[in-house]
């Protein structure tokens, strides 16, 4: 079951609020003998998290299907980059990382117990049974805190971002579990940055006729580094961008030539065309982003507006802000609502 992104907390109604974690969404299937960790796109994850498979076998109190998040906890928040390092073909490397940076699983929904499906039970019932089942969870298993008090949820949103949460989830206590549907709501942290457009990619199957994404950069000294892309354009806007960018494709000097450039295909996107076209680094736009991953945006940024008033050289890394890191253990000291 998925979530609909919203910018604000619900204005009315009864809601249950939980943390939105910074990890890998996963389902745990446990029948008392076999344990399967499955990703959101139905891929098995056992080989990448052997410590979770072994640990969950020891601590799960009953046969169950659990929805939750795989995370790696550090004293300064959840480490998403450490999670990415696990998706590696070498067993020896995965084994070493499992020992050095062990993962844990945070359960936030109960989909089945024994042979009984709970998909058609309301969330309040699934939550109550989940809390009863995981009354005293032991690592690597955790139970997500929850509250029905929006004031508490807003305080979480304001004060606990540094522990590594993406924001807050809002769930209707009466809602059923509907796979593939955006039944939940997610209220995410969002920041803005002014970036230089250093290039673009053509829209898939429409090369020369429509722009797929703008490639964004920030300066470090005199060098422009690629930091991510924005692609939230409607079809007419994609076509209009072709003519708009055309003058900047002539006599290109600079762009990402000296700094970090947009990458090619990776193990996450082997079949995607990652070729790109440079433009003169003279256009500035304001974009919204959620998290940094190292020195680039983790997810696609959201184009907001052009900034003709902003000199490209003023688009530097020093404008970016991140919450003060804190130990994620503070999250699990929050109230447990049935």
Order of alpha helices (4+ residues) and beta strands (2+ residues): beta-beta-beta-beta-alpha-beta-beta-beta-alpha-alpha-beta-beta-alpha-beta-beta-alpha-beta-beta-beta-beta-beta-alpha-beta-beta-beta-beta
